[in-house]
Amino acid sequence: MATTNAAAARDALYRRVGRRILPLLVLCYTFAFLDRVNIGFAKLAMQQDIGISESVYGLAAGIFFLGYVIFEVPSNLLLAKIGTRRTLCRILLLWGLTAAAMMFVSDPTSFYVLRFLLGVFEAGFAPGIIFYLTYWYPPARMAAPLGLLLLPGPIGSMIGGPVSSWLITHFEGVAGLHGWQWMFLLEGLPCLVLALAVWTKLADTPEQATWLSAEEKELLRRDLVVDGDKGKHDFRKVLRDPRVYALALGLFCLISGLYAVSFWLPTILKENGLTDIGSIGLYSALPYAFAIVLMVVLGRRSDRTGERRLHSSITALISAVALAVAAFTASSFAVSLIAIIVATACMWASYSVFWALPSTYLRGTAAAGGIALINSIGLLGGFISPTLIGFVKDATGSTEVGLLSVVALLLVGSLTIYANRLPTEPSDQSAHPDHTAAS
C-alpha cells in the first residue's frame, strides 16, 4: 500500500510539473515554428510582388538553419551557465523583432539576410528547452513530455496554414501593405509578449520553483539522474563519442524530411490542382492534425514500454515509403494527399520519440553541449532539403525528383536510428559519457 501511495504521489507531482512548465514552453515553440515556416505561404504571394524564383525561395528557406547551426552550441552552453529564463528571453525578443522585420523584404538579398538573422537569433531555443526538461524529468519519464513539447511543430503548421492564408488574403492593401507583410508583422510581435511571460513565470531549476514544497523538490532530486562529474571534460567526451554523431545523422535525415514538407507543402498542393490560397491553407493543416494525434499516442506508448529506438526507426521507414507514394501519384490528388498525411504524421512521430534517445543518453553537464551538437548537425538537413528542392524545381519544373531525394535520406535515417544501439536502452544499462546509469 505504501508503495502504491508513493507511486501515486510521484505521478501527481510530475503532472503538476507538466502543468506549470509545459504550456508556456509549448506556446513559445509554436510561435518559433510558425515564424520558421510561414514563408511557405508568403511565397505564393511574394513571387508575384517581388519576383523571387523557386531557387531563391528554397535557399532563403534553408539559410535560416545556417545561422541557427553556427550559433546553437554557444547559445546552449551559455544557457547552462546563465539559466533558462535569461536565455529564452533574449532569444524570444530578438527573434520576434526579426520575424516581424521580414515584412521589409524587397529583393533576394534582404530575403537572405533576414532569414539568416532569424536563424542566428533563434539559435539554441529548441535544444535549450529540451535540455531544460532534463532538470525536471528523469529518463524514464522523458518521452511523453518531449512528445508534448514537440507538438508545436505540427500545431504551428496546422494553425499556421489557415491563419497565414487568412492574413495574406484579408489584409492585402491595408495601410498600403501587402497581405504577406501583415502576416510577418502580426505573427512576429507576440514573441515579445512571450519573452515577458518566460521571465515572470519560468523557474530555472526545481530548487528555484516557489510552487514546489521542500519535500517535492527532494523527491525530484532523488528521481533525476544527476551527473556526478562536473568537470571541464564532459563536452570533450561527447565530441569523441561515435554514438552522438550517429544520433546527429539520424536527426539530419528526419529534419530533411520535416522541412522539405513544411516549406514546400503549399507549393505541392498548388501543383496538384489547388489554386485558392485559402484552400491551400486548409488542406495543408490536415497532415499536421494527424501528426499531433500520432505523436501523443506514440510518445505514451514509448514511455510505457521503455523502448525508443524501434518506435523512431519504424515510423521513419513508413514516412519514407509514404513520401515515395506521394511523389509517384502527384496526378491523383486524393492518393497523394493521403500519402503526404501518412508521411508527415510518421515523420513527426519519429522525431518526437527520437529526442528521448539523446536526452536520456546524455545527462548532466554534457547534455547542454551534446544536445546542441546533435541538433546543430541535424538542422543542416533543414538547409539542404529545401534548397535542393528549390533548385530541382527551377531545373525540372517539378518537385517530384527533390522529394525522392528526401525519401532516400529518410531511409538512411531509419537505418541509422535502428543500428545505433545506445547503452541506456532497457537491456543494457552500462555507462555512457557522463558515467550515469539511465533509470
C-alpha positions in Angstrom: 0.0 0.0 0.0 2.8 2.4 0.9 4.5 1.7 -2.5 1.2 2.4 -4.3 0.7 5.6 -2.4 4.3 6.7 -3.1 3.8 6.0 -6.8 0.6 7.9 -6.9 2.2 10.9 -5.2 5.1 10.8 -7.7 2.7 10.7 -10.7 0.7 13.6 -9.2 3.9 15.6 -8.8 5.0 15.1 -12.4 1.5 16.0 -13.6 1.9 19.2 -11.6 5.3 19.9 -13.0 3.9 19.4 -16.5 1.1 21.8 -15.9 3.4 24.5 -14.7 6.2 24.4 -17.3 4.9 22.7 -20.5 2.0 25.1 -21.6 4.3 28.1 -21.8 7.1 26.3 -23.5 4.6 24.8 -26.0 3.2 28.2 -26.8 6.7 29.7 -27.3 7.7 26.8 -29.5 4.5 27.1 -31.5 5.4 30.7 -32.5 9.0 29.6 -33.1 7.9 27.1 -35.6 5.3 29.4 -37.1 7.9 32.1 -37.7 10.1 29.5 -39.5 7.6 28.1 -41.9 5.1 30.8 -42.6 7.2 31.8 -45.7 5.8 28.7 -47.4 2.5 30.6 -47.6 4.0 34.0 -48.1 6.0 32.7 -51.1 2.8 32.2 -53.2 2.2 36.0 -52.9 5.8 37.2 -52.7 6.7 35.6 -56.1 4.2 38.0 -57.7 5.1 41.1 -55.7 8.9 41.0 -55.6 9.6 38.4 -58.3 11.6 35.7 -56.4 12.4 32.4 -58.2 12.0 28.9 -56.8 15.7 28.5 -56.1 15.8 31.9 -54.3 12.9 30.8 -52.1 14.5 27.4 -51.4 17.8 29.0 -50.4 16.1 31.6 -48.3 14.0 29.0 -46.5 17.1 26.9 -45.8 19.6 29.6 -44.9 17.7 30.1 -41.7 19.4 26.9 -40.5 22.9 28.0 -41.3 22.5 30.9 -38.9 20.9 28.6 -36.3 23.7 26.0 -36.6 26.6 28.4 -36.3 25.3 29.9 -33.0 23.5 27.0 -31.5 26.2 25.3 -29.4 27.4 28.6 -27.9 23.8 29.5 -27.1 23.1 26.2 -25.3 26.4 26.2 -23.4 25.5 29.8 -22.2 22.1 28.6 -21.1 23.8 26.1 -18.8 25.7 28.9 -17.2 23.2 31.8 -17.0 19.9 29.9 -16.8 16.9 29.2 -18.9 14.9 32.5 -18.2 17.7 34.8 -19.4 18.5 32.7 -22.5 14.9 32.2 -23.6 14.0 35.9 -23.0 16.9 37.0 -25.2 16.0 34.6 -27.9 12.3 35.5 -27.9 12.9 39.2 -28.0 15.5 39.1 -30.9 13.7 36.5 -33.0 10.3 38.3 -32.6 11.7 41.5 -33.8 13.5 39.8 -36.8 10.4 37.8 -37.7 8.3 41.0 -37.8 11.1 42.7 -39.8 10.5 40.1 -42.6 7.8 42.5 -43.7 10.5 44.7 -45.2 11.8 42.0 -47.6 12.1 43.7 -51.1 14.6 41.6 -53.0 16.6 38.3 -52.7 19.4 39.9 -50.7 17.2 41.2 -48.0 15.3 37.9 -48.0 18.6 36.0 -47.4 19.9 38.4 -44.7 16.7 38.5 -42.6 16.2 34.7 -42.8 19.8 34.2 -41.8 19.4 36.6 -38.9 16.2 34.9 -37.8 18.3 31.6 -37.5 21.0 33.4 -35.6 18.7 34.9 -33.0 16.6 31.8 -32.6 19.7 29.6 -32.2 19.6 27.4 -29.2 15.9 27.6 -28.5 14.7 24.1 -29.3 17.7 22.2 -27.8 17.6 24.7 -24.9 14.1 23.7 -23.9 14.9 20.0 -24.4 17.9 20.4 -22.1 15.7 22.3 -19.7 13.4 19.3 -19.4 16.4 17.2 -18.1 16.2 19.4 -14.9 12.7 18.3 -14.3 12.2 14.7 -15.7 14.2 11.5 -15.2 14.9 9.5 -18.4 12.1 7.0 -17.8 9.5 9.8 -18.0 11.1 11.8 -20.8 9.3 10.6 -24.0 5.8 11.8 -23.0 6.7 15.4 -22.1 9.1 15.6 -25.1 6.2 14.5 -27.3 4.0 17.3 -25.9 6.9 19.8 -26.1 7.5 19.0 -29.8 3.8 19.2 -30.6 4.2 22.9 -31.6 5.9 21.7 -34.8 2.7 20.2 -36.2 0.5 22.6 -34.2 2.3 25.6 -35.7 1.9 24.2 -39.1 -1.7 23.2 -38.6 -2.9 26.6 -37.4 -0.3 28.4 -39.4 -1.7 27.4 -42.8 -5.2 28.7 -42.3 -4.1 31.7 -40.2 -1.3 32.8 -42.6 -3.6 32.3 -45.6 -6.3 34.3 -44.0 -4.0 37.2 -43.0 -2.5 37.3 -46.5 -5.9 37.3 -48.1 -7.8 39.7 -45.8 -5.0 42.2 -45.1 -4.0 42.8 -48.7 -3.8 46.5 -49.3 -4.4 47.6 -45.7 -2.4 50.7 -44.9 -0.7 50.3 -48.3 0.9 47.0 -47.3 0.7 43.6 -48.9 -1.0 40.8 -47.0 2.2 38.8 -46.6 3.8 41.9 -44.9 1.0 42.0 -42.4 1.4 38.2 -41.8 5.0 38.6 -40.9 4.3 41.5 -38.6 1.3 40.0 -36.7 2.9 36.6 -36.3 6.2 38.0 -35.1 5.2 40.5 -32.4 3.6 38.0 -30.0 7.1 36.7 -29.3 7.8 39.9 -27.4 4.9 39.2 -25.0 6.1 35.7 -24.6 9.5 36.9 -23.5 7.9 38.8 -20.6 5.9 35.7 -19.7 9.0 33.5 -19.6 10.8 36.0 -17.4 8.0 36.2 -14.9 6.7 32.6 -14.9 9.6 30.2 -15.5 11.9 28.8 -12.8 15.4 27.9 -13.9 15.5 24.7 -11.8 13.2 22.8 -9.4 15.2 24.3 -6.5 14.1 27.8 -7.5 10.4 26.9 -8.0 8.4 28.6 -5.3 5.4 26.5 -6.2 7.2 23.3 -5.0 7.4 22.2 -1.4 10.7 21.1 0.1 9.5 17.5 0.1 8.6 17.8 -3.6 12.0 19.3 -4.5 13.7 16.4 -2.7 11.6 13.8 -4.5 12.5 15.3 -7.9 16.2 15.5 -6.9 16.2 11.8 -6.0 14.4 10.8 -9.2 16.7 12.7 -11.5 19.8 11.1 -12.9 22.4 13.7 -12.0 25.9 13.6 -13.3 28.4 13.3 -10.6 31.3 14.6 -12.7 31.0 18.3 -13.2 34.5 18.6 -14.7 35.5 20.5 -17.8 36.0 17.4 -19.9 32.3 16.4 -20.2 31.8 18.0 -23.5 35.1 16.7 -24.8 33.8 13.2 -24.2 30.7 13.9 -26.2 32.8 15.2 -29.1 34.7 11.8 -29.1 31.6 9.6 -28.9 30.6 8.0 -32.3 27.1 7.3 -31.0 26.5 11.1 -30.7 27.3 11.5 -34.4 25.1 8.6 -35.3 22.3 10.3 -33.5 23.1 13.5 -35.3 23.0 11.7 -38.7 19.6 10.2 -37.8 18.3 13.6 -36.9 19.7 15.2 -40.1 17.7 12.7 -42.2 14.5 13.3 -40.2 14.9 17.1 -40.3 15.5 16.9 -44.1 12.1 15.3 -44.5 10.2 17.5 -42.0 11.3 20.8 -43.5 11.0 19.6 -47.1 7.3 19.1 -46.4 6.9 22.2 -44.2 8.4 24.6 -46.7 7.1 23.1 -49.9 3.7 21.6 -49.0 1.8 24.8 -50.1 3.6 24.6 -53.5 3.0 20.8 -53.8 -0.7 21.4 -53.1 -0.8 24.1 -55.8 0.9 21.8 -58.3 -1.7 19.1 -57.5 -4.6 21.3 -58.5 -5.4 23.8 -55.7 -5.3 27.4 -56.8 -7.1 29.3 -54.0 -4.7 30.3 -51.2 -7.4 29.8 -48.6 -8.0 26.2 -49.7 -4.2 25.5 -49.7 -4.1 26.7 -46.1 -6.9 24.5 -45.0 -5.6 21.4 -46.8 -2.1 22.0 -45.5 -3.4 21.7 -42.0 -4.6 18.1 -42.4 -1.2 16.3 -42.3 -0.4 18.1 -39.1 -3.7 17.3 -37.4 -2.9 13.6 -37.8 0.7 14.2 -36.7 -0.4 15.6 -33.4 -2.5 12.5 -32.6 0.2 10.1 -33.6 2.9 12.0 -31.6 0.9 11.8 -28.4 0.0 8.1 -28.9 3.5 7.0 -29.8 5.1 9.1 -27.0 2.9 7.5 -24.4 3.5 4.0 -25.8 7.2 4.6 -25.9 7.2 5.6 -22.2 5.0 2.7 -21.3 7.3 0.1 -22.9 10.6 2.0 -22.3 11.5 1.4 -26.0 12.6 4.4 -28.1 14.8 3.2 -31.0 12.3 0.9 -32.8 9.5 3.4 -32.3 11.5 6.1 -34.1 13.1 4.0 -36.8 10.0 2.2 -37.9 7.9 5.3 -38.2 10.8 6.9 -40.2 10.7 4.0 -42.6 6.9 4.3 -43.0 7.3 8.0 -43.7 9.8 7.3 -46.5 7.5 4.8 -48.2 4.5 7.2 -47.9 6.5 10.1 -49.3 7.6 8.0 -52.3 4.0 7.2 -52.9 3.1 10.9 -52.8 5.9 11.7 -55.3 4.7 9.0 -57.8 1.0 9.7 -57.5 1.0 13.5 -58.0 -1.6 13.2 -60.7 -4.1 11.8 -58.2 -4.9 14.5 -55.6 -6.7 12.2 -53.1 -4.0 9.5 -53.1 -1.1 12.0 -53.0 -2.8 13.9 -50.1 -3.3 10.7 -48.1 0.3 9.7 -48.7 1.5 13.1 -47.6 -0.7 12.9 -44.4 0.8 9.5 -43.5 4.4 10.6 -44.3 4.1 13.8 -42.3 2.4 12.2 -39.3 5.1 9.4 -39.2 8.0 11.9 -39.6 6.8 14.0 -36.7 6.1 10.9 -34.5 9.6 9.5 -35.3 11.1 12.9 -34.5 9.4 13.3 -31.1 10.4 9.8 -29.9 13.9 10.3 -31.3 14.6 13.2 -28.9 14.1 10.8 -25.9 17.3 9.0 -27.1 19.9 11.8 -26.7 18.1 13.4 -23.7 18.4 10.0 -21.9 21.8 9.1 -23.1 23.4 12.5 -22.3 22.8 13.6 -18.8 24.3 16.2 -16.5 26.6 18.9 -17.8 27.4 17.0 -21.1 23.7 17.3 -22.1 23.7 21.0 -22.8 26.5 20.9 -25.4 25.7 17.4 -26.6 22.1 18.0 -27.4 23.0 21.3 -29.1 25.7 19.5 -31.1 23.3 16.8 -32.3 20.7 19.4 -33.1 23.2 21.6 -35.0 24.3 18.8 -37.3 20.7 17.6 -37.7 19.4 21.1 -38.6 21.7 21.2 -41.6 19.1 18.9 -43.1 16.7 21.9 -42.9 19.1 23.9 -45.1 19.9 21.2 -47.6 16.5 19.7 -48.4 14.5 22.9 -49.1 17.4 24.4 -51.1 17.8 21.2 -53.1 14.1 21.0 -53.9 14.1 24.7 -55.0 17.0 24.2 -57.5 15.5 21.0 -58.8 12.1 22.6 -59.3 13.7 25.5 -61.2 15.5 23.0 -63.4 12.7 20.5 -64.0 9.5 22.4 -63.2 8.5 19.7 -60.7 9.1 18.9 -57.0 9.0 15.1 -57.5 12.7 14.5 -58.0 13.5 16.6 -55.0 11.0 14.6 -52.9 12.6 11.3 -53.9 16.0 12.5 -52.7 14.3 13.2 -49.3 12.9 9.7 -49.4 16.4 8.3 -49.7 17.5 10.4 -46.7 14.6 9.1 -44.6 15.6 5.5 -45.4 19.2 6.3 -44.3 17.8 7.9 -41.1 15.6 4.9 -40.3 18.5 2.5 -40.7 20.9 4.7 -38.7 18.5 5.1 -35.8 17.8 1.4 -35.8 21.5 0.4 -35.9 22.6 2.9 -33.2 22.0 0.9 -30.1 22.6 3.1 -27.0 23.8 1.7 -23.7 20.9 3.3 -21.9 18.3 1.0 -23.6 16.4 -1.3 -21.2 18.6 -4.4 -21.9 21.9 -2.6 -21.5 22.4 -0.3 -18.5 26.1 0.2 -18.9 27.8 3.6 -18.5 27.7 6.4 -21.1 29.8 9.6 -21.5 28.5 11.1 -18.3 29.2 7.8 -16.3 25.5 7.9 -15.4 23.1 5.0 -15.5 19.8 5.9 -17.1 16.9 4.6 -15.0 
